[in-house]
Amino acid sequence: MNTSQINADQAFMAMALAAAAEAAHAGEVPVGAVLVKDGEVLAVAHNQPIGLHDPSAHAEMLALRAAAAALGNYRLDGCTLYVTLEPCPMCAGAILHSRIGRVVYGARDAKTGAAGSVVNLFANRLLNHHTHVEGGCCAAAAAEQLSGFFAGRRKG
């Protein structure tokens, strides 16, 4: 991967981390997502299952919905999704169905990660779409954001 791609990935992940901070401020698990096509941000979202009373209101799902509405198409070919935490199975399924080309995530999720930590839905070659997944972008910052949030909850 070239330096300009690494810099772009880090810049978009910084936006996702800022969105995750908004989630934490609202009392939600701090996960943020940014969906990009051709260098243009189509959607920025953060976790909202508590506030929206919706178990599917993960950052990734909200970003996919907003980007699909912006493009007028549920197929998000050529898009990259940046997310601070490894997608869960629900989000991985939606990512695959929307035809996202690439996912870049920060921290691994040892409890529900569906990009290799628990299962790897993206590795199933029987599926009709294959998304390229890269983990570890700004991983320390993403992991710290999550661990700080949960440490605060345990104290409180």
C-alpha positions in Angstrom: 0.0 0.0 0.0 1.4 3.4 -0.9 1.9 6.3 1.5 -1.0 8.4 0.1 -3.4 5.5 0.7 -2.1 5.1 4.2 -2.5 8.8 4.9 -6.1 8.8 3.4 -7.0 5.7 5.5 -5.7 7.4 8.7 -7.6 10.7 7.9 -10.9 8.9 7.3 -10.3 6.8 10.4 -9.8 10.0 12.4 -13.2 11.1 11.3 -14.6 7.7 12.4 -12.9 8.1 15.8 -14.5 11.6 16.1 -17.9 10.1 15.4 -17.3 7.3 17.9 -16.6 10.1 20.5 -20.0 11.5 19.8 -21.5 8.0 20.5 -19.7 7.9 23.8 -20.9 11.4 24.7 -24.5 10.1 24.1 -23.9 7.0 26.3 -23.6 4.7 23.4 -20.7 2.2 22.8 -18.1 4.4 21.0 -18.1 3.0 17.5 -17.9 5.4 14.5 -18.1 4.8 10.7 -17.3 6.8 7.6 -18.3 5.7 4.1 -16.3 7.0 1.2 -16.4 6.8 -2.6 -13.7 8.2 -4.8 -12.3 10.2 -1.9 -15.7 11.9 -1.1 -17.4 11.3 2.2 -20.9 10.0 1.7 -21.8 9.3 5.3 -20.6 9.6 8.8 -22.4 7.7 11.6 -22.0 6.4 15.1 -23.6 3.8 17.2 -27.2 4.6 18.3 -29.0 1.5 19.3 -29.9 2.9 22.7 -31.1 6.3 21.5 -33.0 5.0 18.5 -34.3 1.9 20.4 -33.0 -0.1 17.4 -30.7 -3.1 17.8 -29.6 -2.7 14.2 -28.5 0.9 14.7 -24.8 0.1 14.6 -22.5 2.8 13.1 -21.9 0.7 10.0 -25.6 0.1 9.4 -26.4 3.8 9.8 -23.6 4.7 7.4 -24.7 2.2 4.8 -28.3 3.5 5.0 -27.2 7.1 4.6 -24.8 6.4 1.7 -27.4 4.3 -0.1 -29.9 7.2 0.2 -27.3 9.7 -1.0 -26.5 7.6 -4.0 -30.0 6.4 -4.7 -28.9 2.8 -4.8 -28.5 0.1 -2.2 -25.4 -1.2 -4.1 -22.4 0.7 -2.9 -19.9 -0.6 -5.4 -16.5 1.1 -5.2 -17.0 2.4 -1.7 -14.8 2.0 1.3 -16.2 1.8 4.8 -14.0 2.9 7.7 -15.1 1.7 11.1 -13.4 2.0 14.5 -14.3 -1.6 15.5 -14.3 -4.8 13.6 -17.8 -5.4 12.2 -20.1 -7.9 13.8 -21.9 -10.6 11.8 -25.0 -8.4 11.2 -22.9 -5.5 9.9 -20.7 -7.9 7.9 -23.8 -9.3 6.2 -25.1 -5.9 5.3 -21.6 -4.8 4.0 -21.5 -7.9 1.8 -25.1 -7.3 0.5 -24.3 -3.7 -0.3 -21.3 -4.7 -2.4 -18.8 -2.5 -0.4 -15.4 -3.0 -2.0 -13.2 -2.4 1.0 -13.5 -2.2 4.8 -10.9 -0.7 6.9 -11.3 -1.1 10.7 -9.4 -0.1 13.8 -9.7 -2.4 16.8 -10.4 -6.1 16.7 -13.5 -7.4 18.5 -12.7 -10.6 20.4 -16.4 -11.2 21.3 -18.3 -10.6 18.1 -15.8 -9.8 15.4 -16.8 -11.2 12.0 -13.7 -10.3 10.1 -11.5 -12.9 11.6 -11.6 -12.5 15.4 -14.5 -14.8 16.1 -15.7 -15.7 12.6 -14.7 -14.4 9.1 -17.7 -13.9 7.0 -15.6 -12.0 4.5 -13.5 -15.1 3.8 -16.3 -17.2 2.6 -15.6 -17.8 -1.1 -19.1 -19.3 -1.7 -20.6 -15.9 -1.4 -21.3 -13.9 -4.6 -19.4 -10.8 -3.4 -16.0 -10.4 -1.9 -15.0 -7.4 0.2 -11.4 -6.6 0.9 -10.8 -6.1 4.6 -7.9 -4.5 6.4 -7.7 -4.3 10.1 -5.5 -2.4 12.5 -5.8 1.2 11.1 -5.4 3.5 14.2 -6.0 0.4 16.3 -4.5 1.7 19.5 -6.6 4.9 19.4 -9.8 2.9 18.7 -9.0 0.3 21.4 -8.3 3.0 23.9 -11.5 4.8 23.1 -13.5 1.6 23.8 -11.6 0.5 26.9 -11.8 4.0 28.4 -15.6 4.0 27.8 -16.1 0.7 29.5 -13.7 1.5 32.4 -15.8 4.6 33.0 -19.0 2.5 33.1 -17.5 0.0 35.5 -16.6 2.9 37.9 -19.8 4.6 37.7 
